[in-house]
Amino acid sequence: MDILVIGAGVVGLAIARALALRGHSVIVAEKTGGIGNGVSSRNSEVIHAGMYYPTESLRARHCVTGRRMLYEFCESHGVPHKKCGKLIVATNDLEQAKIEGIYEQGLANSVEGLSFLSGEEARALEPNLFCTGAVLSRETGIVDSHALMLALQGDLEDAGGMIGFHAPVERIARNGSGWNVHVGGAEPSEIAVDAVVNAAGLGAQVIARSTEGYAYERVPPLVLAKGNYFGCLGKPAFSRLIYPAPVDGGLGTHVTLDLAGRMRFGPDVEWVEAEVYEVEPSRAESFYAFIRRYWPGLPDGALMPDYSGIRPKLSGPGEKAADFMIDGPTEHGLAGLVHLFGIESPGLTSCLSIAEDVVERLGA
């Protein structure tokens, strides 16, 4: 088949790669001038183990399977990564009940390498930590997300696929059994293909509404949740990732490490109406208060604004967290069309598994 994938983020690249490796002719249309310029380059770069999500949900299935696939891919392709592990910590009785639930959910999701620790056992691993109890996840890790995307791009191009940059998709129309895709930009064009995959992240809803014959009511609302990150001066206080009990809209302001060993905090959850990426320095005050619940020794003046990202959520404040939405021909009745909505965390971890799912839905 001739297939167009919209979006050269980590999920779009993984899908395009999987299709190209099966012998299909694949083009990726990317509206910016490079790969991973959206959600994919503005996250924690964490490889999630899969214990947070409801059993049998797409997020649970793709996170657990995708994580196993991702470690194998990183090993085979020389992508820098580290299985550093993480602690999900409680600082009071309410949070203790939350992390006990996470531990049980992890077991239900067949997540390997989980242990429940007392506060004393957790502090033996991380002496700077304060907590009353913790869940140790040995399978959690970190990855160089840009190196991962370059490796996916390399496989795609080796298999004959290509990426068109500065190629914003404006409209998708039926063409017999296939599709005509209208691409804008400096050199507008029209591409005839057998199948289209919409992996446009924050732009997925706009493209879905511009697809001829796709029911408007199937397009879910897009809810923007901004996550701000702060860097931390000084040498790292922890050797593992430290996560508090989850909060509404996210997993809490946590400690992440990059592969150079630098420590940063985030993301928080800031519900916004538009894509704005500046980090407001005054938000540091709430970061200090939150972080000192599990790291009382955080020095004054140690935090500095770093970067932010926008989660393409399908649920808003106070609502139950929505699952990934992968809408294929079986669901909407249009052959050769898959729209992906709400691919936020753990989208990076899940990318290779999501790719296999899309291949299956296309019958490719």
ZIZI-V467392 format. One record per helix or strand of 2 or more residues. SS is the DSSP state (H for helix, E for strand). FROM is the first residue (numbers start at 0). TO is the last residue. If there is no record, write none. Layout:
ss=SS from=FROM to=TO
ss=SS from=FROM to=TO
This chain:
ss=E from=1 to=5
ss=H from=9 to=20
ss=E from=24 to=28
ss=H from=38 to=40
ss=E from=45 to=46
ss=H from=57 to=76
ss=E from=80 to=81
ss=E from=85 to=89
ss=H from=92 to=107
ss=E from=113 to=117
ss=H from=118 to=124
ss=E from=132 to=136
ss=E from=140 to=142
ss=H from=144 to=157
ss=E from=161 to=163
ss=E from=168 to=174
ss=E from=177 to=182
ss=E from=188 to=192
ss=E from=194 to=197
ss=H from=200 to=208
ss=H from=215 to=217
ss=E from=222 to=231
ss=E from=240 to=243
ss=E from=253 to=256
ss=E from=262 to=265
ss=E from=269 to=271
ss=H from=280 to=290
ss=E from=302 to=312
ss=E from=324 to=326
ss=H from=328 to=331
ss=E from=336 to=340
ss=H from=346 to=361
